[in-house]
Structures are given as structure tokens and as C-alpha cells.
Amino acid sequence: MMCETVCPAHCIYIVATEHPNPEIEKVPERFDIDLGKCVFCGYCVEACPEDAIRMDTGILEFSAYDRQSMVYTKDTLLALDPAGPNGVPTSPVPIAPSRRPR
């Protein structure tokens, strides 16, 4: 997984597993990105051979009340709706209960 290797901030964590289809090499069993550490350099976007990482979503607000809430898992990222035809995101970043004001 090249995006994890190229990341200068070491904010991407990937655990790879074998795919049941022998023609597909590996798939991420776990994909976590810590946006609290990310420097938004874009190296991961350039290194990704599948175009799975994007920085042009239009989602600009990433805030949290604790550090753990800045870690986005594969399930959290897959829960986002795709952008519309005009490129505007159709769903905001999901806000975990731990990120809500107390």
C-alpha cells in the first residue's frame, strides 16, 4: 500500500489482506487515517494506484474535541455519499458522538 509508505506525517495505517479473487492482489482489511496528523500534502493522492484517495471533495472542516475523533476508519470513509455531478459533496463528514460539544 503505497499511500502509507509515501506519507511524510505517518498518518495512514493500513492492514492488507488477500482477496478471494486470485486476480486481485491485496485489499485493505483496515484503513485508518488520522487527520489530526495529516499535513494535507497530497502525496497519498498521487501515490494511490486506484484513485481511492481524493482531496477535492469540498469538505474543508475537520474539527474535534479529542484526538481519537480525528481518526477516520475505512467504515467511516465508506459511509460518505459520493459527490454529485457538480463535484459538491452530498453528505457532510459524519460527526461521532464523542465529537459533539458537552
Buried (B, 14 or more C-beta within 10 A) or exposed (E): BEBBEBBEBEBBBBEBEEEEEEEEEEEBEEBBBBBBBBEEEEBBBEBBEEEEBEEEEEBEEEEBEEEEBBBBEBEBBEEBEEBEEEEEBEEEBEEBEEBEEE
